[in-house]
Amino acid sequence: MSTLAVEVWRGGAQGAFQSFEVPRYPSQTVLDVVTYIQRSLDPTLAYRFACRVGMCGSCAMTVNGVPRWTCRTHVDKVSRENKLVIGPLRNLPVIRDLVTDMREFFDKWARAKGSFGGNRTRQDELARVPPDSADRKKVDAGIECIGCGVCYSACDVVAWNPDYLGPAALNRAWTLVKDERDVAKTERLRAVAGDAGCHACHTHMSCTERCPMGLSPTAGISGLKRAVLGSALKGGL
Amino acid sequence: MSARTQTLLWIAQRASAAVLALCVIVHLFTIIYAVQGGLSAAEILGRTRGNVAWFTFYSIFVLGVAVHAPIGLRSIFIEWLGWRGRSRDGVVVAFAAVLAWMGMRAVFAVFV
């Protein structure tokens, strides 16, 4: 049976890669590899996963230098000469081994006013949003984010400017800006403007390149830049 | 600094970039065209002295630079040095003033 040479990050911010030899199977995913190491070679390895089918967004790691969802990443696709280097996500504090602290990532969603602000009660009629309306289509294009943190890890602007809200939080804000039922738009546009918000984006498009769901946070951020500018010029910001 | 001011700085930098792109093209074509018959100070001054069109063009060029470069420098300060607050913005405004003063001094020198 052929084997795979795997280097896995051990430790916190300070640490080192540890080598493992893992049996190679057909259709093996990177998460399968990490699970094999933890179950058969070293039970002290810390990593995070839940659904294993690309829905929960908890198993993202850096694989051969690229942030990926490991449950849907086949070893065939990413290994080089039967070698894998697996580390924690970049731009997030490492708790231990492959587990990062996601608090700052999700706190930024809150800072970007990433929660819906409605004004209807349960006594009101349901809002009817035409599925083919222009705004609803823009919401559809960004709504399937699973919160895995891959875009945040891929973003150089986050690395340079730790205050930057990041692609996921801004993408979330954009889907709410385009939600016709939402009434907290001005407050949200104010929250996502400026040095820590959409205007800090350099349009490198690493988030769009790496998003496992095929979303384009870059497009949403561009939309936010236009929306914020429109509001600023009208004196609404 | 308010969200509105930061947004206006952003659009000022984008708008000045568009102006500068045009200015650089005109400037480069002028250089290529003008040096064909040899390049001398007398020839340049002959073209620019008392010429309101060139004075206006280069004034716009200089002011575009004075708007564009300091806003970019401000972002570099944030990303490379983590420098925030009033001291950074003070340096950026001073840099804009120096660029505008030096540039306009040169423009006046070839106009008058």
Interface residues (C-beta under 8 A of the other chain):
Chain A: V157 W160 N161 L189 R190 A191 A193 G194 D195 G197 H199 A200 K225 V228 L229 A232 L237
Chain B: M1 S2 A3 R4 Q6 T7 L8 W10 I11 S75 I78 E79 W80 G82
